[in-house]
Amino acid sequence: MNEFTAGYCGQREAAEVEPTGAEDRLQAFFSRIGRVIKNRPRARNFCVYVAGLLSGLDRKTAESIAVAATPGVDDSAIRSNPDDGHETLFGDVKRWHQRILHTIGGAVWNDVAVRDEAVRIAEGSLSNNEAVEQLIIDDTGFIKQGSHSVGVKRQYTGSAGKITNCQARVSVVACTATSQFPVDFSLYLPQEWLTPEARKAARIPDSVVFKTKPQLAAGMLERILDSGLLPVCRVSADSAYGDSSAFRAALLKRGCPLAVGVKGNAYAWSVDRNGSRRGPATSLNAIAKRLRYRRIVWRNGTKGRMVGRFGARRVIMRKGFDPEEQNEPLWLIAEKSDDGLKFHLVSGGPEAKLKDLVGVLKQRFRTERSYQDAKNEVGLSDYQGRSFVGWQHHVTAVIVACAFLFSEQRRVPLTPNTSTRREAIRTSTRMLRHFPESFSTLRRAIASVLCFILPGQPFLSLA
């Protein structure tokens, strides 16, 4: 049985699967990506690695992908050597392993150009009545046991809910009305990773300097918007980014509407219907005490309606803005929960409805769904290398794989009158395999096609 279909179908089932139009689309997709890389052998190795991420392998490492990419070879090709006690790869498997390691872990090629091409493919698959409506900024941690992987430090991560040994990655996720896909990632590098010794060990270029997470996010957004890859649209983020007045000001200056979290100790002026300031600036906590709260249902979840109590008032933030940057007041949305008050700033006109503003805020769950897809389906957390260059190349491969799945997802017709139950499943971060257009379902279908173009076939054309 070919390892690219492992975990999806049995040997008899794999033999009965016939190639479909997905094979041609996959070949065209690889060719388009390959032309950006330009170097034919390097492009071939990269596309084989992406195919491995799209396959049914349990662990999508360079070694397992090398085994799967070798014609007529399975796990029996990896044998224990009694002389040194280490597993040794033989013949073609070893050659494929070295090719992948060189392309992903060592070679220097343009990650930004490949990521941009993947985003163009994903954005180009949208129909005329679809568009990217929101860009969501967030970060996620990848727990590590050792201290040699680039960027590892004891730091807080929401993945574990505590301070632990991990890598922190900042991401930009693009969202349409029905789905989402990752656009870019940046690795947060603490100061101790920017010493000459650490740079040399992790192959960190001299051009990489220390940046906070809001600075990394602002840099990625600036590049994406300047390149014209995606339209100027709303940007959402939690309080780790919304508390940065420089981050908020940079987005407002570019004309991006906001939907960001903030802490209650920030100060602002309340405004009247004409947008004029009322009284002295007070803390958001003080403003929240004077609000009237309403019960708002923002969507259906797998356990019933998702509901909360919210109050709103238009404000002008005191710190980090000048009249030219903040063209109009922002909506302060205060949310009452069991943990206390949470505060958000949302761009919107004076006639905006509270339910619509809350609906915009609650779209931030999409980034968690994107992480689930990337980790569970295309091996975002499976990379075993330690270098900065290798990390960048692996993340590029993940973005490319997600772009293909997103383009395939656009081919699945959505039922106009989606049932409440199905809508809850589709928008859940917990139930990933219960609707036909999910990344999980589509990746398993693609895995059954990969055995016809991989391994051993010249599927990549750079003509």
Sine and cosine of phi, psi and omega as CSV:
sin_phi,cos_phi,sin_psi,cos_psi,sin_omega,cos_omega
0.00,0.00,0.71,-0.70,0.02,-1.00
-0.96,0.29,0.71,-0.71,-0.10,-1.00
-0.93,0.37,-0.33,0.94,0.02,-1.00
-0.93,0.37,-0.33,0.94,0.04,-1.00
-0.94,-0.34,0.10,0.99,0.01,-1.00
-0.88,0.47,0.61,-0.80,0.01,-1.00
0.99,0.13,-0.03,1.00,0.01,-1.00
-0.87,-0.49,-0.70,0.71,-0.02,-1.00
-0.58,-0.82,0.41,-0.91,0.02,-1.00
-0.98,0.21,0.04,-1.00,-0.06,-1.00
-0.89,0.46,-0.69,0.73,0.00,-1.00
-0.92,0.39,-0.66,0.75,-0.01,-1.00
-0.90,0.43,-0.64,0.77,-0.01,-1.00
-0.89,0.45,-0.59,0.81,-0.01,-1.00
-0.94,0.34,-0.44,0.90,-0.05,-1.00
-1.00,0.03,-0.22,0.97,-0.01,-1.00
-0.95,0.32,0.73,-0.69,0.00,-1.00
-0.96,-0.30,0.54,-0.84,0.04,-1.00
-0.91,0.42,0.55,-0.84,-0.01,-1.00
-0.81,-0.59,-0.20,-0.98,0.05,-1.00
-0.87,0.48,-0.33,0.94,0.02,-1.00
-0.89,0.46,-0.51,0.86,0.01,-1.00
-0.89,0.45,-0.71,0.70,0.01,-1.00
-0.91,0.42,-0.65,0.76,0.01,-1.00
-0.91,0.42,-0.61,0.79,0.01,-1.00
-0.93,0.38,-0.67,0.75,0.03,-1.00
-0.90,0.44,-0.68,0.74,0.03,-1.00
-0.90,0.43,-0.62,0.79,0.02,-1.00
-0.90,0.45,-0.74,0.67,0.02,-1.00
-0.88,0.47,-0.61,0.79,0.00,-1.00
-0.90,0.43,-0.66,0.75,-0.01,-1.00
-0.91,0.41,-0.67,0.74,0.05,-1.00
-0.92,0.40,-0.66,0.75,-0.02,-1.00
-0.88,0.48,-0.59,0.81,0.00,-1.00
-0.91,0.41,-0.45,0.89,0.04,-1.00
-0.96,0.29,-0.63,0.78,0.02,-1.00
-0.94,0.35,-0.51,0.86,0.13,-0.99
0.98,0.22,-0.75,0.66,0.00,-1.00
-0.96,0.27,0.89,-0.46,-0.15,-0.99
-0.88,0.48,-0.79,0.61,0.03,-1.00
-0.87,0.49,-0.63,0.77,0.01,-1.00
-0.92,0.39,-0.64,0.77,0.03,-1.00
-0.90,0.43,-0.66,0.75,0.03,-1.00
-0.88,0.48,-0.72,0.69,-0.02,-1.00
-0.90,0.44,-0.65,0.76,0.01,-1.00
-0.90,0.44,-0.69,0.72,-0.02,-1.00
-0.93,0.37,-0.54,0.84,0.12,-0.99
-0.90,0.45,-0.64,0.77,0.04,-1.00
-0.90,0.43,-0.69,0.73,0.05,-1.00
-0.89,0.47,-0.66,0.75,0.05,-1.00
-0.87,0.50,-0.61,0.79,0.06,-1.00
-0.89,0.45,-0.61,0.79,0.04,-1.00
-0.92,0.40,-0.50,0.86,0.01,-1.00
-1.00,0.09,-0.12,0.99,-0.10,-1.00
-0.99,0.14,-0.08,-1.00,0.00,-1.00
-1.00,-0.09,0.31,0.95,0.03,-1.00
-0.89,0.46,0.62,-0.78,0.03,-1.00
-0.94,0.35,-0.72,0.70,0.05,-1.00
-0.87,-0.50,0.88,-0.48,-0.14,-0.99
-0.99,-0.13,0.94,0.34,0.03,-1.00
-0.98,-0.20,0.23,-0.97,0.01,-1.00
-0.85,0.52,-0.61,0.79,-0.03,-1.00
-0.92,0.38,-0.74,0.67,-0.02,-1.00
-0.92,0.39,-0.58,0.81,0.03,-1.00
-0.93,0.37,-0.59,0.80,0.04,-1.00
-0.89,0.46,-0.66,0.75,0.05,-1.00
-0.89,0.46,-0.70,0.71,-0.04,-1.00
-0.93,0.37,-0.47,0.88,-0.06,-1.00
-0.99,0.10,-0.05,1.00,-0.05,-1.00
-0.99,-0.15,0.84,-0.54,-0.03,-1.00
-0.85,0.53,0.74,-0.67,0.11,-0.99
0.95,0.33,0.29,0.96,-0.05,-1.00
-0.86,-0.51,0.65,-0.76,0.10,-0.99
-0.78,-0.63,-0.35,-0.94,-0.07,-1.00
-0.89,0.46,-0.30,0.95,0.01,-1.00
-0.93,0.37,-0.24,0.97,0.04,-1.00
-0.95,0.31,-0.28,0.96,0.03,-1.00
-0.99,-0.16,0.93,-0.36,-0.09,-1.00
-0.86,-0.52,0.40,-0.92,0.02,-1.00
-1.00,0.08,0.78,-0.63,0.02,-1.00
-1.00,-0.07,0.93,-0.36,-0.06,-1.00
-0.91,0.43,-0.32,0.95,-0.06,-1.00
-0.95,0.30,-0.66,0.75,-0.05,-1.00
-0.88,-0.47,-0.06,1.00,0.05,-1.00
0.97,0.25,0.12,0.99,-0.02,-1.00
-0.95,-0.31,0.48,-0.88,0.10,-0.99
-0.96,0.27,0.69,-0.73,-0.06,-1.00
-0.85,-0.53,0.69,-0.73,0.05,-1.00
-1.00,-0.08,0.67,-0.74,-0.07,-1.00
-0.92,-0.39,0.49,-0.87,0.21,-0.98
0.82,0.57,-0.77,-0.64,-0.07,-1.00
-0.90,0.44,-0.54,0.84,0.02,-1.00
-0.87,0.49,-0.69,0.72,-0.01,-1.00
-0.91,0.42,-0.63,0.78,0.01,-1.00
-0.90,0.43,-0.69,0.72,0.04,-1.00
-0.90,0.44,-0.62,0.79,0.02,-1.00
-0.88,0.48,-0.70,0.71,0.00,-1.00
-0.92,0.39,-0.62,0.79,0.04,-1.00
-0.88,0.47,-0.72,0.69,-0.02,-1.00
-0.91,0.41,-0.69,0.72,0.01,-1.00
-0.87,0.50,-0.65,0.76,-0.01,-1.00
-0.92,0.38,-0.73,0.69,-0.07,-1.00
-0.93,0.37,-0.68,0.73,-0.06,-1.00
-1.00,0.05,-0.64,0.77,-0.13,-0.99
-0.99,-0.11,-0.33,0.95,-0.14,-0.99
-0.77,-0.64,-0.63,0.78,-0.11,-0.99
-0.92,0.40,0.48,-0.88,0.04,-1.00
-0.97,-0.26,0.88,-0.47,0.09,-1.00
-0.53,-0.85,0.17,-0.98,-0.21,-0.98
-0.99,0.13,0.99,-0.13,0.03,-1.00
-0.90,0.44,-0.67,0.75,-0.08,-1.00
-0.87,0.49,-0.69,0.73,-0.02,-1.00
-0.90,0.45,-0.65,0.76,0.00,-1.00
-0.93,0.36,-0.67,0.74,0.04,-1.00
-0.89,0.46,-0.67,0.74,0.00,-1.00
-0.89,0.46,-0.64,0.77,0.03,-1.00
-0.91,0.42,-0.63,0.78,0.05,-1.00
-0.89,0.46,-0.66,0.75,0.02,-1.00
-0.91,0.42,-0.63,0.78,0.05,-1.00
-0.88,0.48,-0.64,0.77,0.02,-1.00
-0.90,0.43,-0.71,0.71,0.00,-1.00
-0.90,0.43,-0.72,0.69,-0.03,-1.00
-0.92,0.38,-0.56,0.83,0.01,-1.00
-0.94,0.34,-0.29,0.96,0.00,-1.00
-0.99,0.15,-0.14,0.99,-0.01,-1.00
-0.95,0.32,0.60,-0.80,0.04,-1.00
-0.98,0.22,0.11,-0.99,-0.07,-1.00
-0.89,0.46,-0.48,0.88,-0.04,-1.00
-0.99,-0.11,0.20,0.98,0.05,-1.00
-0.90,-0.44,0.43,-0.90,0.05,-1.00
-0.32,-0.95,0.38,-0.92,0.13,-0.99
-0.95,0.31,0.87,-0.49,-0.10,-1.00
-0.98,-0.22,-0.34,0.94,-0.12,-0.99
-0.40,-0.92,0.59,-0.80,0.14,-0.99
-0.92,-0.40,0.82,-0.57,-0.07,-1.00
-0.94,-0.33,0.79,-0.61,0.04,-1.00
-0.98,-0.18,0.72,-0.69,0.07,-1.00
-0.33,-0.94,0.10,-0.99,0.11,-0.99
-0.68,-0.73,0.45,-0.89,0.01,-1.00
-0.68,-0.73,0.48,-0.88,-0.02,-1.00
-0.95,-0.30,0.55,-0.84,0.07,-1.00
-0.87,-0.49,0.93,-0.36,-0.09,-1.00
-0.93,0.38,0.74,-0.68,0.00,-1.00
-0.82,-0.58,0.56,-0.83,0.01,-1.00
-1.00,0.05,-0.58,0.82,-0.05,-1.00
-0.99,-0.13,-0.22,-0.98,-0.05,-1.00
-0.82,-0.57,0.17,0.99,-0.11,-0.99
-0.99,-0.14,-0.35,0.94,0.04,-1.00
-0.92,0.40,0.66,-0.75,-0.11,-0.99
-0.85,0.53,0.73,-0.68,0.07,-1.00
1.00,0.08,-0.03,1.00,-0.06,-1.00
-0.95,0.31,0.70,-0.71,0.03,-1.00
-0.30,-0.95,0.38,-0.93,0.15,-0.99
-0.97,0.26,0.93,-0.38,-0.06,-1.00
-0.44,-0.90,0.26,-0.97,-0.03,-1.00
-0.97,0.25,0.65,-0.76,0.14,-0.99
-0.64,-0.77,0.69,-0.72,0.05,-1.00
-0.93,0.38,-0.37,0.93,0.02,-1.00
-0.88,0.48,-0.60,0.80,0.02,-1.00
-0.98,-0.22,-0.29,0.96,-0.03,-1.00
0.95,0.30,0.39,0.92,-0.03,-1.00
-0.29,-0.96,0.07,-1.00,0.11,-0.99
-0.99,0.16,0.83,-0.56,-0.02,-1.00
-0.45,-0.89,0.11,-0.99,-0.01,-1.00
-0.97,0.23,0.91,-0.40,-0.10,-0.99
-0.33,-0.94,0.23,-0.97,0.24,-0.97
-1.00,-0.09,0.56,-0.83,0.07,-1.00
-0.89,-0.46,0.79,-0.62,-0.03,-1.00
-0.83,-0.56,0.75,-0.66,0.04,-1.00
-0.99,-0.11,0.68,-0.73,-0.09,-1.00
-0.76,-0.65,0.40,-0.92,0.19,-0.98
-0.86,-0.51,0.84,-0.55,0.00,-1.00
-0.89,-0.45,0.78,-0.62,0.04,-1.00
-1.00,-0.06,0.68,-0.73,-0.06,-1.00
-0.83,-0.56,0.70,-0.71,0.22,-0.97
-0.98,-0.21,-0.17,-0.99,0.00,-1.00
-0.92,0.38,-0.38,0.92,-0.12,-0.99
-0.82,-0.57,-0.21,0.98,-0.08,-1.00
-0.43,-0.90,-0.10,-1.00,-0.06,-1.00
-0.41,-0.91,0.38,-0.92,0.07,-1.00
-0.46,-0.89,0.54,-0.84,0.00,-1.00
-0.96,0.29,0.66,-0.75,-0.02,-1.00
-0.96,-0.27,-0.63,0.78,-0.06,-1.00
-0.34,-0.94,0.42,-0.91,0.09,-1.00
-0.73,-0.69,0.54,-0.84,0.17,-0.99
-0.73,-0.68,0.63,-0.78,0.02,-1.00
-1.00,-0.01,0.81,-0.58,0.07,-1.00
-0.98,0.22,0.85,-0.53,-0.02,-1.00
-0.93,-0.36,0.93,-0.36,0.09,-1.00
-0.89,0.46,0.29,-0.96,-0.07,-1.00
-0.84,0.54,-0.59,0.81,-0.07,-1.00
-0.92,0.39,-0.25,0.97,0.04,-1.00
-1.00,-0.01,0.07,1.00,-0.04,-1.00
-0.92,-0.39,0.28,0.96,0.14,-0.99
-0.98,0.22,0.38,-0.92,-0.01,-1.00
-0.82,0.57,-0.65,0.76,-0.02,-1.00
-0.91,0.41,-0.71,0.70,-0.01,-1.00
-0.92,0.39,-0.62,0.78,0.04,-1.00
-0.86,0.51,-0.70,0.71,-0.03,-1.00
-0.92,0.40,-0.67,0.74,-0.03,-1.00
-0.91,0.40,-0.62,0.78,-0.07,-1.00
-0.98,-0.18,0.06,1.00,0.02,-1.00
0.84,0.54,0.75,0.66,0.03,-1.00
-1.00,-0.02,0.85,-0.52,-0.04,-1.00
-0.88,0.47,0.45,-0.90,0.02,-1.00
-0.91,0.42,-0.39,0.92,-0.02,-1.00
-0.95,0.31,-0.27,0.96,0.00,-1.00
-0.99,0.12,0.86,-0.51,0.00,-1.00
-0.88,-0.48,0.22,-0.97,-0.02,-1.00
-0.92,0.39,0.72,-0.69,0.08,-1.00
-0.64,-0.77,0.63,-0.77,0.10,-0.99
-0.95,0.32,0.21,-0.98,0.02,-1.00
-0.88,0.48,-0.69,0.72,0.09,-1.00
-0.87,0.49,-0.57,0.82,0.04,-1.00
-0.93,0.37,-0.64,0.77,0.07,-1.00
-0.88,0.48,-0.70,0.71,-0.01,-1.00
-0.89,0.45,-0.70,0.72,0.00,-1.00
-0.89,0.45,-0.62,0.79,0.02,-1.00
-0.91,0.42,-0.68,0.74,0.03,-1.00
-0.90,0.43,-0.69,0.73,0.01,-1.00
-0.90,0.45,-0.66,0.75,0.01,-1.00
-0.87,0.49,-0.69,0.72,0.01,-1.00
-0.91,0.42,-0.69,0.72,-0.03,-1.00
-0.89,0.45,-0.70,0.72,-0.04,-1.00
-0.96,0.29,-0.61,0.79,0.02,-1.00
-0.91,0.42,-0.56,0.83,-0.03,-1.00
-0.98,0.21,-0.22,0.98,-0.03,-1.00
0.96,0.26,0.24,0.97,0.01,-1.00
-0.86,0.50,-0.69,0.72,-0.05,-1.00
-0.76,-0.65,0.43,-0.90,-0.01,-1.00
-0.96,0.29,0.37,-0.93,0.13,-0.99
-0.91,0.42,0.84,-0.54,-0.06,-1.00
-0.53,-0.85,-0.03,-1.00,-0.04,-1.00
-0.90,0.44,0.61,-0.79,0.05,-1.00
-0.89,-0.45,0.80,-0.60,0.00,-1.00
-0.91,-0.42,0.56,-0.83,0.03,-1.00
-0.29,-0.96,0.31,-0.95,0.04,-1.00
-1.00,0.05,-0.12,-0.99,-0.12,-0.99
-0.93,0.38,-0.33,0.94,0.05,-1.00
-0.88,0.48,-0.47,0.88,0.02,-1.00
-0.97,-0.24,-0.64,0.77,-0.02,-1.00
-0.90,0.44,-0.43,0.90,0.03,-1.00
-0.95,0.32,-0.28,0.96,0.02,-1.00
-0.99,0.14,0.94,-0.33,0.01,-1.00
-0.89,0.45,-0.54,0.84,0.03,-1.00
-0.91,0.41,-0.63,0.78,0.03,-1.00
-0.90,0.44,-0.74,0.68,-0.01,-1.00
-0.90,0.44,-0.70,0.72,-0.03,-1.00
-0.89,0.45,-0.63,0.77,-0.01,-1.00
-0.89,0.45,-0.64,0.77,-0.01,-1.00
-0.95,0.32,-0.68,0.73,0.02,-1.00
-0.90,0.44,-0.57,0.82,0.01,-1.00
-0.90,0.43,-0.52,0.85,0.02,-1.00
-1.00,0.07,-0.03,1.00,0.02,-1.00
1.00,0.09,0.31,0.95,0.01,-1.00
-1.00,0.04,0.87,-0.50,0.14,-0.99
-0.87,0.49,0.49,-0.87,-0.08,-1.00
-0.94,-0.35,0.43,-0.90,0.23,-0.97
-0.48,-0.88,0.99,0.13,-0.16,-0.99
-0.81,-0.58,0.49,-0.87,0.10,-1.00
-0.99,0.14,0.46,-0.89,0.07,-1.00
-0.60,-0.80,0.30,-0.95,0.06,-1.00
-1.00,0.07,0.42,-0.91,-0.06,-1.00
-0.95,0.30,-0.22,0.98,-0.02,-1.00
-1.00,0.05,0.02,1.00,0.09,-1.00
-0.95,0.32,0.42,-0.91,-0.05,-1.00
-0.93,-0.36,0.56,-0.83,-0.01,-1.00
-0.43,-0.91,0.33,-0.95,0.14,-0.99
-0.99,-0.16,0.73,-0.69,0.20,-0.98
-0.96,0.30,0.48,-0.88,-0.01,-1.00
-0.80,-0.60,0.39,-0.92,0.05,-1.00
-1.00,0.00,-0.15,-0.99,-0.06,-1.00
-0.90,0.44,-0.43,0.90,0.01,-1.00
-1.00,0.06,-0.02,1.00,0.00,-1.00
1.00,0.08,0.21,0.98,0.00,-1.00
-1.00,0.01,0.57,-0.82,-0.03,-1.00
-0.91,0.40,0.56,-0.83,0.04,-1.00
-0.84,-0.54,0.92,-0.39,0.08,-1.00
0.95,0.32,-0.12,-0.99,0.01,-1.00
-0.97,0.23,0.31,-0.95,0.07,-1.00
-0.93,0.36,0.69,-0.72,0.03,-1.00
-0.76,-0.66,0.23,-0.97,-0.01,-1.00
-0.94,0.34,0.41,-0.91,0.04,-1.00
-0.89,0.45,-0.52,0.85,0.07,-1.00
-0.88,0.48,-0.67,0.74,0.00,-1.00
-0.93,0.38,-0.65,0.76,0.02,-1.00
-0.89,0.45,-0.63,0.78,-0.05,-1.00
-0.89,0.46,-0.49,0.87,-0.01,-1.00
-0.93,0.37,-0.36,0.93,-0.05,-1.00
-0.99,-0.15,0.08,1.00,-0.06,-1.00
-1.00,0.04,0.44,-0.90,0.16,-0.99
-0.99,-0.14,0.76,-0.65,-0.12,-0.99
-0.97,-0.25,0.63,-0.78,0.01,-1.00
-0.83,-0.55,0.48,-0.88,0.07,-1.00
-0.99,0.12,0.85,-0.53,-0.05,-1.00
-0.83,-0.56,0.77,-0.64,0.16,-0.99
-0.99,-0.17,0.88,-0.47,-0.09,-1.00
-0.99,-0.17,-0.42,0.91,0.13,-0.99
-0.16,-0.99,0.13,-0.99,0.05,-1.00
-1.00,-0.03,0.70,-0.72,0.05,-1.00
-0.92,-0.39,0.09,-1.00,-0.01,-1.00
-0.92,0.38,-0.31,0.95,0.02,-1.00
-0.93,-0.36,0.33,0.95,0.02,-1.00
0.88,-0.47,-0.16,-0.99,-0.02,-1.00
-0.92,0.39,0.63,-0.77,0.04,-1.00
-0.99,-0.12,0.89,-0.46,-0.18,-0.98
-0.71,-0.70,0.46,-0.89,0.05,-1.00
-0.34,-0.94,0.07,-1.00,0.01,-1.00
-0.92,-0.39,0.77,-0.63,-0.13,-0.99
-0.71,-0.70,0.55,-0.84,0.15,-0.99
-0.77,-0.64,0.42,-0.91,-0.09,-1.00
-0.60,-0.80,0.50,-0.86,0.12,-0.99
-0.38,-0.93,0.58,-0.81,0.04,-1.00
-0.99,0.15,0.70,-0.71,-0.07,-1.00
-0.65,-0.76,0.29,-0.96,0.19,-0.98
-0.87,-0.49,0.86,-0.51,-0.03,-1.00
-0.93,0.37,0.61,-0.79,-0.08,-1.00
-0.99,0.16,-0.64,0.77,-0.15,-0.99
-0.98,-0.20,0.71,-0.70,0.17,-0.98
1.00,0.01,0.12,0.99,-0.01,-1.00
-0.80,-0.60,0.46,-0.89,0.24,-0.97
-0.77,-0.63,0.24,-0.97,-0.10,-0.99
-0.83,0.55,-0.49,0.87,-0.01,-1.00
-0.96,0.27,-0.45,0.89,-0.04,-1.00
-1.00,0.04,-0.66,0.75,0.01,-1.00
-0.99,-0.16,1.00,-0.02,-0.09,-1.00
-0.93,0.37,-0.49,0.87,0.01,-1.00
-0.54,-0.84,0.34,-0.94,0.01,-1.00
-0.89,0.46,0.36,-0.93,0.07,-1.00
-0.97,-0.25,0.42,-0.91,0.11,-0.99
-0.99,0.11,0.82,-0.57,0.18,-0.98
-1.00,0.00,0.88,-0.48,0.03,-1.00
-0.95,-0.32,0.89,-0.46,0.06,-1.00
-0.97,-0.22,0.76,-0.65,-0.04,-1.00
-0.89,-0.45,0.82,-0.57,0.07,-1.00
-1.00,0.02,0.77,-0.64,0.04,-1.00
-0.62,-0.79,0.05,-1.00,0.02,-1.00
-0.89,0.45,-0.43,0.90,-0.02,-1.00
-1.00,0.02,0.03,1.00,-0.03,-1.00
0.92,-0.39,-0.42,-0.91,-0.03,-1.00
-1.00,-0.06,0.64,-0.77,0.14,-0.99
-0.86,-0.51,0.59,-0.81,-0.09,-1.00
-0.86,-0.52,0.61,-0.79,0.00,-1.00
-0.65,-0.76,0.51,-0.86,0.13,-0.99
-0.91,-0.41,0.79,-0.62,-0.06,-1.00
-0.74,-0.67,0.74,-0.67,0.08,-1.00
-0.97,0.26,0.67,-0.74,0.03,-1.00
0.05,-1.00,0.46,-0.89,-0.01,-1.00
-0.96,0.30,0.16,-0.99,-0.05,-1.00
-0.90,0.45,-0.38,0.93,-0.02,-1.00
-1.00,-0.08,0.11,0.99,-0.03,-1.00
-0.88,0.47,0.60,-0.80,-0.01,-1.00
-1.00,0.00,0.62,-0.78,-0.05,-1.00
-0.87,0.50,-0.66,0.75,-0.02,-1.00
-0.88,0.48,-0.62,0.78,0.02,-1.00
-0.92,0.38,-0.64,0.77,0.01,-1.00
-0.91,0.42,-0.66,0.75,0.04,-1.00
-0.90,0.43,-0.65,0.76,0.04,-1.00
-0.85,0.52,-0.62,0.78,0.06,-1.00
-0.90,0.43,-0.71,0.71,-0.02,-1.00
-0.87,0.50,-0.67,0.74,-0.13,-0.99
-0.98,0.20,0.06,1.00,0.11,-0.99
-0.97,0.24,-0.12,0.99,-0.04,-1.00
-0.92,0.39,-0.21,0.98,0.08,-1.00
-0.89,0.45,-0.33,0.94,-0.05,-1.00
-0.87,0.49,-0.55,0.84,-0.01,-1.00
-0.92,0.39,-0.57,0.82,0.07,-1.00
-0.91,0.41,-0.62,0.78,0.04,-1.00
-0.90,0.43,-0.63,0.78,0.03,-1.00
-0.90,0.44,-0.65,0.76,0.07,-1.00
-0.89,0.46,-0.67,0.74,0.02,-1.00
-0.86,0.52,-0.74,0.67,0.00,-1.00
-0.88,0.48,-0.72,0.69,-0.07,-1.00
-0.92,0.39,-0.62,0.78,-0.02,-1.00
-0.97,0.24,-0.73,0.69,-0.12,-0.99
-0.99,0.17,-0.50,0.86,-0.14,-0.99
-0.97,-0.26,-0.59,0.81,-0.10,-0.99
-0.82,-0.58,0.39,0.92,0.24,-0.97
0.94,0.33,0.53,0.85,0.01,-1.00
-0.84,0.54,-0.60,0.80,-0.07,-1.00
-0.99,-0.10,0.14,0.99,-0.08,-1.00
-1.00,-0.05,-0.10,1.00,-0.07,-1.00
-0.92,0.40,0.73,-0.68,-0.07,-1.00
-0.94,-0.34,-0.01,1.00,-0.01,-1.00
-0.97,0.25,0.15,-0.99,-0.07,-1.00
-0.87,-0.50,-0.23,0.97,-0.13,-0.99
-1.00,0.06,0.38,-0.92,0.04,-1.00
-0.91,0.41,-0.68,0.73,0.00,-1.00
-0.89,0.46,-0.70,0.71,0.01,-1.00
-0.89,0.45,-0.64,0.77,0.03,-1.00
-0.88,0.47,-0.69,0.72,0.01,-1.00
-0.88,0.48,-0.70,0.71,-0.02,-1.00
-0.91,0.41,-0.64,0.77,0.02,-1.00
-0.90,0.44,-0.70,0.71,0.01,-1.00
-0.89,0.45,-0.61,0.79,0.07,-1.00
-0.87,0.50,-0.68,0.74,0.03,-1.00
-0.89,0.45,-0.62,0.79,0.04,-1.00
-0.90,0.43,-0.70,0.71,0.02,-1.00
-0.88,0.47,-0.65,0.76,0.02,-1.00
-0.89,0.45,-0.71,0.71,0.01,-1.00
-0.89,0.46,-0.67,0.74,0.02,-1.00
-0.91,0.42,-0.59,0.81,0.02,-1.00
-0.89,0.45,-0.64,0.77,0.03,-1.00
-0.92,0.40,-0.69,0.72,0.02,-1.00
-0.89,0.46,-0.62,0.78,0.03,-1.00
-0.90,0.43,-0.67,0.74,0.02,-1.00
-0.91,0.42,-0.58,0.81,0.08,-1.00
-0.93,0.37,-0.58,0.81,0.00,-1.00
-0.88,0.47,-0.56,0.83,0.01,-1.00
-0.91,0.41,-0.31,0.95,-0.01,-1.00
-0.99,0.13,-0.24,0.97,-0.01,-1.00
-1.00,0.04,0.89,-0.45,-0.03,-1.00
-0.92,0.39,0.70,-0.72,0.03,-1.00
-1.00,-0.05,0.68,-0.73,0.03,-1.00
-0.93,0.36,0.81,-0.59,-0.04,-1.00
-0.84,0.54,-0.70,0.71,-0.03,-1.00
-0.98,-0.20,0.96,0.28,-0.03,-1.00
-0.93,0.38,0.72,-0.69,-0.01,-1.00
-0.93,0.38,0.39,-0.92,0.01,-1.00
-0.86,0.52,-0.66,0.75,-0.02,-1.00
-0.90,0.43,-0.72,0.69,-0.03,-1.00
-0.92,0.39,-0.63,0.78,0.04,-1.00
-0.88,0.48,-0.62,0.78,0.03,-1.00
-0.91,0.42,-0.66,0.76,0.01,-1.00
-0.92,0.39,-0.68,0.73,-0.06,-1.00
-0.88,0.47,-0.57,0.82,-0.06,-1.00
-0.99,-0.14,0.16,0.99,0.01,-1.00
-1.00,0.10,0.52,-0.86,0.12,-0.99
-1.00,-0.06,-0.01,1.00,-0.06,-1.00
-0.97,-0.25,-0.64,0.77,-0.08,-1.00
-0.98,-0.20,0.99,-0.17,-0.18,-0.98
-0.99,-0.11,-0.28,0.96,-0.22,-0.98
-0.87,-0.50,0.50,0.87,-0.13,-0.99
-0.89,-0.45,0.32,0.95,0.12,-0.99
-0.53,-0.85,0.55,-0.84,-0.22,-0.98
-0.92,0.39,-0.39,0.92,-0.03,-1.00
-0.99,-0.12,0.23,0.97,0.03,-1.00
-0.95,0.31,0.43,-0.90,0.08,-1.00
-0.84,0.54,-0.61,0.79,-0.04,-1.00
-0.88,0.47,-0.75,0.66,0.00,-1.00
-0.91,0.42,-0.70,0.72,-0.02,-1.00
-0.91,0.40,-0.63,0.78,0.00,-1.00
-0.90,0.43,-0.60,0.80,0.04,-1.00
-0.92,0.39,-0.56,0.83,0.09,-1.00
-0.93,0.37,-0.64,0.76,0.03,-1.00
-0.91,0.41,-0.58,0.82,0.00,-1.00
-0.87,0.50,-0.54,0.84,0.00,-1.00
-0.96,0.28,-0.34,0.94,0.02,-1.00
-1.00,0.06,-0.51,0.86,-0.09,-1.00
-0.86,0.51,-0.49,0.87,-0.04,-1.00
-0.92,0.39,-0.25,0.97,0.01,-1.00
-1.00,-0.02,-0.34,0.94,0.02,-1.00
-0.91,-0.43,-0.16,0.99,0.08,-1.00
-0.67,-0.74,0.54,-0.84,-0.05,1.00
-1.00,-0.05,0.13,-0.99,0.22,-0.98
0.99,0.14,0.00,1.00,-0.01,-1.00
-0.96,-0.29,0.57,-0.82,-0.01,-1.00
-0.98,0.21,0.95,0.32,-0.11,-0.99
-0.97,0.25,-0.29,0.96,-0.10,-0.99
-0.99,-0.14,0.81,-0.58,0.06,-1.00
-0.86,-0.52,0.78,-0.62,0.01,-1.00
-0.96,-0.28,0.26,0.96,-0.02,-1.00
-0.92,0.40,0.00,0.00,0.00,0.00
